[in-house]
Amino acid sequence: MHHATAAQAADAPTLNLKRTVPWIVYIIFFGVLNETMFNVSTPSIAAQFQLQPSGVSWIITSFIIFFGIGSVIYGKLSDLYSLKKLITIGIIIYTIGSVLGFALQSSYLFVILARALQGAGASAIPALIMVVVARYFSPSDRGKVFGMLTSTVSFSVGVGPVIGGFISGHYHWSFLFIVPVFTLISLPFFRSVLPDEEPRPGRVDVPGAFMLGFGLASLVLFLTYPEWYYLTASAVLLIAFVFHIRRTPEPFIEPKLLRNRLFRVGLIVGFIVFCIVMGIMFVLPLLLSKIYGLDTTAIGWIMFPGAISAVVFGTVGGNLADKKGSSFVVYLGAGLLIASLLLISCFVGMSAWLISGSLLLTYIGFSFIQTALSNSVSLTLKMEETGVGMGLFNLIGFISGAVGTAVVGKILDSELFDFRFHPLVGDPASQMYANLLLLFAVVVAIGISLYYRAYGKKSQTL
């Protein structure tokens, strides 16, 4: 989130709270919805195009990569250019990507390109709305509005699989591309209430942004399709990015940030946890489809109770962090997440509703970790580093989601864990999924042990 400077805040007009908040909630809901709406439809898409799990994972991965990179770029652009123009551009790109995806649904390549375009447009919405609130609402109103935004994001992420399952089950998965077109309704409102702003001095490190973005995209490509040229491209771009940010006066990422040990460990732990959670969200629809024979509508309802619990427990985690300290909440969340993975691994092949109940712990644990880890990381930063530092933390979250989805897709393709290991799972078809969930639990434990070594129990605030 990028806060306005003192001078900007003093001169900025104040937006009408009652008139503006409903539109902000509306646009955030549709902007974030696409992050999870396609998840439960991956079995249908895989069947239509005859894809392996790693291939269909790009429906999710392409959106996440461009959404993550775009979020940081739009945040930086908002310090230089008019919010009104940037929001207009973002919504139009989002709509174009959606229309193209629906019109060209018969081509898998064009569906992937449309998803990337959707991500590039949708990323403007949460990034810029946060700036709108910080810049144009009075200090006494901001907390209230940010609370509404947090709940809206959680609700949108939670209800996404249900909407996606309903539309895919009753119509066709391609109709999911039509839903984001509703963001256009808000465009006249934002163009009428947001002030005209003159461009401000400064520059965005576009070469650095593209080196990092395409370097990470090439890495995910290599993980999905292990060809040497993808790995070579990734290595060249990421090495060039490191040299570039050391030489440019206003780099995309400040090198000194990564010399902060606590911040660096926070990024690593966030990467590990977000990887695993996105891996869970990717593998569960495939598991429920293959083992239980459920359609997309049923899968959406199985995942819905856990997903919607994040709306409540994100706030609970924040209150606990205030009382007990962020470290306590991180450990509690990790315990719940590991317990849920162990339970689901035992329940594979039993009632699907046992998996649904266990997913409550998955989502609650992740919401605790996400809230408290963000707070821990933010407290390691100086005031002038907060914007770019938290932007990098958010970027790591998006990219780790893409990597997690791609890696899990590849593991499923290779049937690497298709052997008898779990003592409580006898069904041969279920063994691979049970073993994979056990591996997820071990990886989360490793990540939290890294957090403990760096942060320990240093204070109630960390």
C-alpha positions as CSV (number, residue, x, y, z in Angstrom):
1,M,0.0,0.0,0.0
2,H,1.4,3.4,-1.0
3,H,0.5,6.3,1.3
4,A,0.4,9.8,0.1
5,T,3.0,12.3,1.2
6,A,2.1,14.9,3.8
7,A,1.8,17.6,1.2
8,Q,-0.4,15.4,-1.0
9,A,-2.6,14.6,1.9
10,A,-3.0,18.2,2.9
11,D,-4.1,19.2,-0.6
12,A,-6.1,16.1,-1.5
13,P,-9.9,16.4,-1.7
14,T,-11.9,14.1,0.7
15,L,-14.2,11.6,-0.8
16,N,-17.8,11.1,0.5
17,L,-17.7,8.0,2.7
18,K,-21.3,6.8,2.2
19,R,-21.2,7.5,-1.5
20,T,-17.8,6.0,-2.3
21,V,-17.5,2.9,-0.1
22,P,-20.2,0.8,-1.8
23,W,-18.4,1.3,-5.1
24,I,-15.0,0.5,-3.6
25,V,-16.4,-2.7,-2.1
26,Y,-18.1,-3.6,-5.4
27,I,-14.9,-3.1,-7.5
28,I,-12.7,-5.0,-5.0
29,F,-15.1,-7.9,-5.0
30,F,-15.0,-8.4,-8.8
31,G,-11.3,-7.5,-8.9
32,V,-10.2,-10.3,-6.5
33,L,-12.9,-12.9,-7.5
34,N,-10.9,-14.1,-10.5
35,E,-8.1,-15.3,-8.2
36,T,-10.1,-18.4,-7.1
37,M,-13.1,-18.6,-9.4
38,F,-11.3,-20.8,-12.0
39,N,-9.8,-23.2,-9.4
40,V,-12.7,-25.7,-9.3
41,S,-13.0,-25.6,-13.1
42,T,-9.6,-27.0,-13.8
43,P,-10.9,-30.7,-14.2
44,S,-13.4,-29.5,-16.8
45,I,-10.8,-27.5,-18.7
46,A,-8.3,-30.4,-18.5
47,A,-10.9,-32.7,-20.0
48,Q,-11.8,-30.4,-22.8
49,F,-8.2,-29.8,-23.9
50,Q,-7.0,-33.2,-22.9
51,L,-4.3,-31.7,-20.6
52,Q,-2.1,-33.1,-17.8
53,P,-2.3,-31.3,-14.4
54,S,0.8,-29.3,-15.2
55,G,-0.8,-28.0,-18.4
56,V,-4.0,-27.0,-16.8
57,S,-2.2,-25.3,-13.9
58,W,-1.3,-22.5,-16.3
59,I,-4.9,-21.4,-16.2
60,I,-4.1,-20.3,-12.6
61,T,-0.4,-19.6,-13.0
62,S,-0.6,-17.1,-15.9
63,F,-3.2,-15.0,-14.0
64,I,-1.2,-15.1,-10.8
65,I,2.1,-14.1,-12.4
66,F,0.7,-11.0,-14.2
67,F,-1.5,-10.1,-11.2
68,G,1.5,-10.2,-8.9
69,I,3.9,-8.2,-11.1
70,G,1.1,-5.8,-12.1
71,S,0.2,-5.1,-8.4
72,V,3.7,-3.7,-7.7
73,I,3.9,-1.8,-11.0
74,Y,0.5,-0.1,-10.5
75,G,1.5,0.8,-7.0
76,K,4.7,2.5,-8.2
77,L,2.8,4.2,-11.1
78,S,0.3,5.7,-8.6
79,D,3.1,7.8,-7.2
80,L,3.6,9.4,-10.6
81,Y,0.4,9.4,-12.6
82,S,-3.3,10.1,-12.2
83,L,-5.2,7.5,-10.2
84,K,-8.3,8.1,-12.4
85,K,-6.4,7.3,-15.6
86,L,-4.7,4.2,-14.0
87,I,-7.9,2.7,-12.7
88,T,-9.6,3.3,-16.1
89,I,-6.7,1.6,-17.9
90,G,-6.8,-1.4,-15.5
91,I,-10.5,-2.0,-15.8
92,I,-10.4,-1.7,-19.6
93,I,-7.5,-4.2,-19.8
94,Y,-9.4,-6.6,-17.4
95,T,-12.5,-6.4,-19.6
96,I,-10.6,-6.9,-22.8
97,G,-8.9,-10.0,-21.4
98,S,-12.3,-11.3,-20.3
99,V,-14.1,-10.8,-23.6
100,L,-11.2,-12.3,-25.5
101,G,-11.1,-15.4,-23.2
102,F,-14.8,-16.0,-23.8
103,A,-14.7,-15.4,-27.6
104,L,-11.6,-17.6,-28.1
105,Q,-12.4,-20.4,-25.7
106,S,-11.8,-23.1,-28.2
107,S,-8.0,-22.3,-28.2
108,Y,-6.0,-23.3,-25.1
109,L,-3.2,-20.9,-26.1
110,F,-5.6,-17.9,-26.4
111,V,-7.3,-18.9,-23.1
112,I,-3.9,-18.7,-21.3
113,L,-3.1,-15.3,-23.0
114,A,-6.5,-14.0,-22.0
115,R,-5.9,-15.1,-18.4
116,A,-2.6,-13.2,-18.4
117,L,-4.3,-10.1,-19.8
118,Q,-7.0,-10.5,-17.1
119,G,-4.2,-10.6,-14.4
120,A,-2.5,-7.5,-15.8
121,G,-5.8,-5.6,-15.7
122,A,-7.2,-7.0,-12.4
123,S,-4.0,-6.2,-10.6
124,A,-4.8,-2.5,-10.8
125,I,-7.9,-2.8,-8.7
126,P,-6.6,-3.8,-5.3
127,A,-3.4,-1.9,-5.7
128,L,-5.0,1.4,-6.7
129,I,-8.0,1.2,-4.4
130,M,-5.7,1.0,-1.4
131,V,-4.0,4.2,-2.7
132,V,-7.4,5.8,-3.1
133,V,-8.3,5.1,0.5
134,A,-4.9,6.2,1.8
135,R,-4.9,9.4,-0.3
136,Y,-8.5,10.6,-0.3
137,F,-10.2,9.4,3.0
138,S,-9.7,11.2,6.3
139,P,-7.5,9.5,8.9
140,S,-10.6,8.9,11.1
141,D,-12.3,6.9,8.3
142,R,-9.4,5.0,6.9
143,G,-9.4,2.2,9.4
144,K,-13.1,1.5,8.9
145,V,-12.7,1.4,5.1
146,F,-9.6,-0.8,5.2
147,G,-11.5,-3.2,7.5
148,M,-14.3,-3.4,4.9
149,L,-11.8,-4.0,2.1
150,T,-10.1,-6.9,4.1
151,S,-13.5,-8.6,4.7
152,T,-14.5,-8.1,1.1
153,V,-11.2,-9.6,-0.2
154,S,-11.6,-12.6,2.1
155,F,-15.3,-13.0,1.1
156,S,-14.4,-12.8,-2.6
157,V,-11.7,-15.3,-2.3
158,G,-14.0,-17.6,-0.3
159,V,-17.0,-17.4,-2.6
160,G,-15.0,-17.6,-5.8
161,P,-14.9,-21.4,-5.9
162,V,-18.7,-21.6,-5.3
163,I,-19.5,-19.1,-8.1
164,G,-17.0,-20.9,-10.3
165,G,-18.4,-24.3,-9.5
166,F,-22.0,-23.1,-10.1
167,I,-21.3,-21.4,-13.5
168,S,-19.1,-24.3,-14.7
169,G,-21.6,-26.9,-13.6
170,H,-24.7,-25.3,-14.9
171,Y,-23.4,-23.7,-18.0
172,H,-19.7,-24.0,-19.2
173,W,-16.4,-22.9,-17.7
174,S,-15.9,-20.3,-20.4
175,F,-18.7,-18.2,-18.9
176,L,-16.4,-17.5,-16.0
177,F,-14.7,-15.0,-18.4
178,I,-18.0,-13.0,-18.5
179,V,-18.1,-12.2,-14.7
180,P,-15.3,-9.6,-14.6
181,V,-17.1,-7.5,-17.3
182,F,-19.3,-6.3,-14.4
183,T,-16.4,-4.1,-13.3
184,L,-17.2,-1.7,-16.2
185,I,-20.3,-0.6,-14.3
186,S,-18.1,1.2,-11.7
187,L,-16.0,3.0,-14.3
188,P,-18.3,6.1,-14.7
189,F,-18.4,6.5,-10.9
190,F,-14.6,6.5,-10.4
191,R,-14.1,8.9,-13.4
192,S,-16.6,11.3,-11.9
193,V,-15.4,11.4,-8.3
194,L,-11.6,11.0,-8.6
195,P,-9.8,14.3,-9.1
196,D,-7.7,15.1,-12.1
197,E,-4.0,14.9,-11.2
198,E,-0.9,16.2,-12.9
199,P,2.0,13.8,-13.5
200,R,4.6,14.0,-10.7
201,P,8.4,13.8,-11.2
202,G,10.1,10.5,-10.9
203,R,10.4,7.3,-12.8
204,V,9.4,3.6,-12.7
205,D,12.1,1.1,-13.2
206,V,10.3,-0.6,-16.1
207,P,13.4,-2.6,-17.3
208,G,13.8,-4.0,-13.8
209,A,10.2,-4.9,-13.5
210,F,10.2,-6.8,-16.8
211,M,13.5,-8.6,-16.0
212,L,12.1,-9.8,-12.7
213,G,8.7,-10.6,-14.1
214,F,9.9,-12.6,-17.1
215,G,12.7,-14.1,-15.1
216,L,10.2,-15.6,-12.7
217,A,7.8,-16.6,-15.4
218,S,10.6,-18.5,-17.2
219,L,11.4,-20.2,-13.9
220,V,7.8,-21.4,-13.5
221,L,7.8,-22.5,-17.2
222,F,10.9,-24.6,-16.4
223,L,9.2,-26.2,-13.4
224,T,6.2,-27.0,-15.6
225,Y,8.1,-28.0,-18.8
226,P,11.7,-28.8,-17.8
227,E,13.5,-27.6,-20.9
228,W,17.0,-26.2,-20.5
229,Y,16.3,-23.0,-22.4
230,Y,13.6,-21.9,-19.9
231,L,16.0,-22.4,-17.0
232,T,18.7,-20.5,-19.0
233,A,16.4,-17.6,-19.7
234,S,15.3,-17.4,-16.1
235,A,18.9,-17.4,-14.8
236,V,20.1,-14.8,-17.3
237,L,17.1,-12.4,-16.6
238,L,17.3,-12.8,-12.8
239,I,21.1,-12.3,-12.8
240,A,20.7,-9.3,-15.0
241,F,18.1,-8.0,-12.6
242,V,20.5,-8.2,-9.7
243,F,23.1,-6.2,-11.5
244,H,20.6,-3.8,-12.8
245,I,19.1,-2.8,-9.4
246,R,22.7,-2.2,-8.1
247,R,23.3,0.4,-10.8
248,T,20.0,2.2,-11.4
249,P,19.2,5.2,-9.1
250,E,15.5,4.2,-8.5
251,P,15.4,0.4,-8.8
252,F,12.3,-1.8,-8.8
253,I,13.6,-3.4,-5.6
254,E,16.1,-1.7,-3.2
255,P,19.1,-4.0,-2.7
256,K,19.5,-2.9,0.9
257,L,16.2,-4.4,1.8
258,L,17.5,-7.9,1.2
259,R,20.4,-7.3,3.6
260,N,17.9,-7.0,6.4
261,R,18.0,-10.6,7.9
262,L,14.6,-10.6,9.5
263,F,13.0,-9.2,6.4
264,R,14.8,-11.8,4.2
265,V,13.7,-14.7,6.4
266,G,10.1,-13.3,6.4
267,L,10.1,-13.4,2.6
268,I,11.5,-17.0,2.6
269,V,8.9,-18.2,5.1
270,G,6.1,-16.4,3.3
271,F,7.3,-18.0,0.0
272,I,7.2,-21.5,1.6
273,V,3.8,-21.2,3.2
274,F,2.1,-19.5,0.2
275,C,3.6,-22.2,-2.1
276,I,2.1,-24.9,0.0
277,V,-1.3,-23.3,0.4
278,M,-1.7,-22.6,-3.3
279,G,-0.5,-26.2,-3.9
280,I,-3.4,-27.4,-1.6
281,M,-5.9,-25.3,-3.4
282,F,-4.7,-26.7,-6.8
283,V,-4.6,-30.4,-5.8
284,L,-7.9,-30.6,-3.9
285,P,-10.3,-30.1,-6.8
286,L,-8.3,-32.7,-8.8
287,L,-8.4,-35.1,-5.8
288,L,-12.2,-34.5,-5.3
289,S,-12.8,-35.1,-9.0
290,K,-10.6,-38.2,-9.4
291,I,-11.2,-40.0,-6.1
292,Y,-14.8,-39.0,-5.4
293,G,-16.1,-38.3,-8.9
294,L,-17.5,-34.9,-7.9
295,D,-18.5,-32.3,-10.4
296,T,-17.4,-28.7,-10.2
297,T,-20.5,-27.5,-8.3
298,A,-20.0,-30.2,-5.6
299,I,-16.3,-29.4,-5.4
300,G,-17.1,-25.7,-4.8
301,W,-19.5,-26.5,-1.9
302,I,-16.9,-28.9,-0.3
303,M,-14.3,-26.1,-0.3
304,F,-16.7,-23.2,0.6
305,P,-17.0,-23.6,4.4
306,G,-13.3,-23.4,4.9
307,A,-12.8,-20.6,2.4
308,I,-15.5,-18.4,3.9
309,S,-14.1,-18.9,7.5
310,A,-11.2,-16.7,6.4
311,V,-13.6,-13.7,6.6
312,V,-14.0,-14.1,10.3
313,F,-10.7,-15.6,11.4
314,G,-8.5,-13.0,9.6
315,T,-9.9,-10.5,12.1
316,V,-9.5,-12.9,15.0
317,G,-5.9,-13.4,14.0
318,G,-5.3,-9.7,14.0
319,N,-6.8,-9.3,17.5
320,L,-4.8,-12.2,18.8
321,A,-1.6,-10.7,17.4
322,D,-2.3,-7.4,19.3
323,K,-2.8,-9.3,22.6
324,K,-0.3,-12.2,22.3
325,G,2.2,-11.0,19.7
326,S,2.6,-11.9,16.0
327,S,5.0,-14.8,16.7
328,F,2.4,-16.6,18.8
329,V,-0.2,-16.3,16.0
330,V,2.3,-17.5,13.4
331,Y,3.0,-20.6,15.5
332,L,-0.7,-21.2,16.2
333,G,-1.6,-20.8,12.5
334,A,1.2,-23.2,11.5
335,G,0.0,-25.8,14.0
336,L,-3.5,-25.6,12.6
337,L,-2.3,-25.8,9.0
338,I,-0.1,-28.9,9.8
339,A,-2.9,-30.5,11.7
340,S,-5.3,-30.0,8.8
341,L,-2.9,-31.5,6.3
342,L,-2.4,-34.6,8.5
343,L,-6.2,-35.0,8.9
344,I,-6.9,-34.6,5.2
345,S,-4.2,-37.2,4.3
346,C,-5.9,-39.6,6.7
347,F,-9.4,-38.9,5.3
348,V,-8.6,-39.3,1.6
349,G,-11.0,-41.9,0.3
350,M,-13.4,-41.5,3.2
351,S,-16.4,-39.0,3.2
352,A,-15.7,-35.8,1.3
353,W,-17.3,-33.9,4.1
354,L,-14.5,-35.0,6.4
355,I,-12.1,-33.3,4.0
356,S,-14.4,-30.2,4.0
357,G,-14.3,-30.1,7.8
358,S,-10.5,-30.4,7.9
359,L,-10.3,-27.5,5.4
360,L,-11.7,-25.2,8.1
361,L,-8.4,-25.7,9.9
362,T,-6.4,-25.1,6.6
363,Y,-8.0,-21.8,6.0
364,I,-8.0,-20.6,9.6
365,G,-4.4,-21.6,10.0
366,F,-3.4,-19.8,6.8
367,S,-5.4,-16.7,7.7
368,F,-3.5,-16.6,11.0
369,I,-0.1,-17.0,9.4
370,Q,-0.9,-14.5,6.6
371,T,-2.0,-11.8,9.1
372,A,0.7,-12.3,11.7
373,L,3.6,-12.8,9.2
374,S,2.7,-9.6,7.3
375,N,2.8,-7.8,10.7
376,S,6.1,-9.4,11.6
377,V,7.7,-8.4,8.3
378,S,6.3,-4.9,8.4
379,L,7.9,-4.3,11.8
380,T,11.4,-5.2,10.4
381,L,11.2,-2.2,8.0
382,K,12.0,1.4,8.5
383,M,9.2,3.9,7.8
384,E,10.6,4.9,4.4
385,E,11.0,1.2,3.4
386,T,7.4,0.1,4.3
387,G,5.8,0.7,0.9
388,V,8.4,-1.0,-1.3
389,G,9.1,-3.7,1.4
390,M,5.5,-4.8,1.7
391,G,5.1,-4.5,-2.0
392,L,7.9,-7.1,-2.4
393,F,6.3,-9.3,0.3
394,N,3.0,-9.3,-1.6
395,L,4.9,-10.0,-4.9
396,I,6.6,-13.0,-3.2
397,G,3.1,-14.2,-2.2
398,F,1.8,-14.1,-5.8
399,I,4.9,-15.6,-7.3
400,S,5.2,-18.4,-4.7
401,G,1.5,-19.3,-5.6
402,A,2.5,-19.6,-9.2
403,V,5.5,-21.8,-8.4
404,G,3.5,-23.9,-5.9
405,T,0.8,-24.6,-8.5
406,A,3.4,-25.5,-11.2
407,V,5.5,-27.8,-9.0
408,V,2.5,-29.7,-7.6
409,G,1.2,-30.1,-11.2
410,K,4.5,-31.6,-12.2
411,I,4.6,-33.9,-9.2
412,L,1.1,-35.2,-10.1
413,D,2.1,-35.6,-13.8
414,S,5.1,-37.8,-12.8
415,E,3.2,-39.7,-10.2
416,L,6.3,-39.3,-8.0
417,F,4.5,-40.1,-4.8
418,D,2.3,-43.0,-6.1
419,F,3.5,-45.6,-3.6
420,R,2.3,-47.2,-0.4
421,F,3.5,-45.1,2.6
422,H,0.6,-43.7,4.6
423,P,-0.5,-46.4,7.1
424,L,-4.2,-45.3,7.2
425,V,-4.7,-45.2,3.4
426,G,-5.3,-48.5,1.7
427,D,-6.9,-47.4,-1.6
428,P,-4.1,-47.4,-4.2
429,A,-5.7,-44.5,-6.1
430,S,-5.6,-42.4,-2.9
431,Q,-2.0,-43.1,-1.9
432,M,-0.4,-40.5,-4.1
433,Y,-2.6,-37.7,-2.7
434,A,-2.2,-38.8,0.9
435,N,1.6,-38.9,0.5
436,L,1.7,-35.5,-1.1
437,L,-0.3,-33.9,1.8
438,L,2.2,-35.4,4.3
439,L,5.0,-33.8,2.3
440,F,3.1,-30.4,2.5
441,A,3.0,-30.8,6.3
442,V,6.7,-31.4,6.5
443,V,7.5,-28.4,4.3
444,V,5.3,-26.1,6.4
445,A,7.2,-27.4,9.6
446,I,10.5,-26.5,8.0
447,G,9.4,-23.0,7.0
448,I,8.1,-22.3,10.6
449,S,11.3,-23.6,12.1
450,L,13.2,-21.0,10.0
451,Y,10.8,-18.3,11.3
452,Y,11.5,-19.5,14.9
453,R,15.3,-19.3,14.5
454,A,15.1,-15.7,13.2
455,Y,12.2,-14.3,15.2
456,G,11.9,-16.6,18.2
457,K,9.9,-15.0,21.0
458,K,11.7,-11.7,20.8
459,S,8.8,-9.5,21.8
460,Q,5.0,-9.3,21.9
461,T,5.2,-7.2,18.7
462,L,7.0,-9.7,16.5
